[in-house]
Amino acid sequence: MIEGEGMFSLARKLETSIQYKGEEYELDLSFDNVLLLFELLNDKDCSEFDKLMIAMNILFKDSFEFDAEEMVEVYNYIMLNMIVQGQKKDEQHDLAGNVIEEDEEEKKNLYSLEEDAQYIYASFLQDYKINLFDMQGKLHWLEFNALLVSLSDDTMFKKVIDIRQKEPDRHMSAEDKKKLMELKKMYALKKTQEDIEFDAMDLAQKREYILKRQAEEGEKDG
């Protein structure tokens, strides 16, 4: 049994370790380290086994001795419970662990922590006076996400998301529609955050996710 929730709660300290088979292991869950993990998962030239080995070494501060099956179990637990924090009891959570509505879940299709790095950096500096380079190794992943989802609408990050989700309507002039489409093209993503999180899943989790999506699409069509 693995212990260590990593949930965002003001009543407790943020989790930075897990207990597995009677041993406690310290993790590096600073936001920049987790972003490094996502970059690894996006590397098409790296095999799945190599990704697993490197990911474990990124996450664990000290040495560990796990066999392949144990590594998969521990990695999946950390990813799903302490980083992505997916579904629990049929509720959907955002990256900070908060319960969210369906429309909030869809926003993952509108941003990428990797591709939008410059907008996130500028927005943190604008809203919170936080230089994210100075906070590397210090700011916990869950703290980072709590601040990210709470950025004000006048930040560049939120403005870019608004452009991506905005669609032309009949009240717009031809010039405004053209300008909007140019902006959408300028800020278009190659890969969304939802895509990146999907890459982090193992085959069984990907299958479950795809079946869930197919069921949702079937309900919409019905």
CORSUL-V96262 format. One record per helix or strand of 3 or more residues. SS is the DSSP state (H for helix, E for strand). FROM is the first residue (numbers start at 1). TO is the last residue. If there is no record, write none. Layout:
ss=SS from=FROM to=TO
ss=SS from=FROM to=TO
This chain:
ss=E from=17 to=20
ss=E from=23 to=27
ss=H from=31 to=41
ss=H from=48 to=59
ss=H from=68 to=83
ss=H from=102 to=110
ss=H from=117 to=128
ss=H from=141 to=148
ss=H from=156 to=165
ss=H from=174 to=186
ss=H from=193 to=199
ss=H from=203 to=221
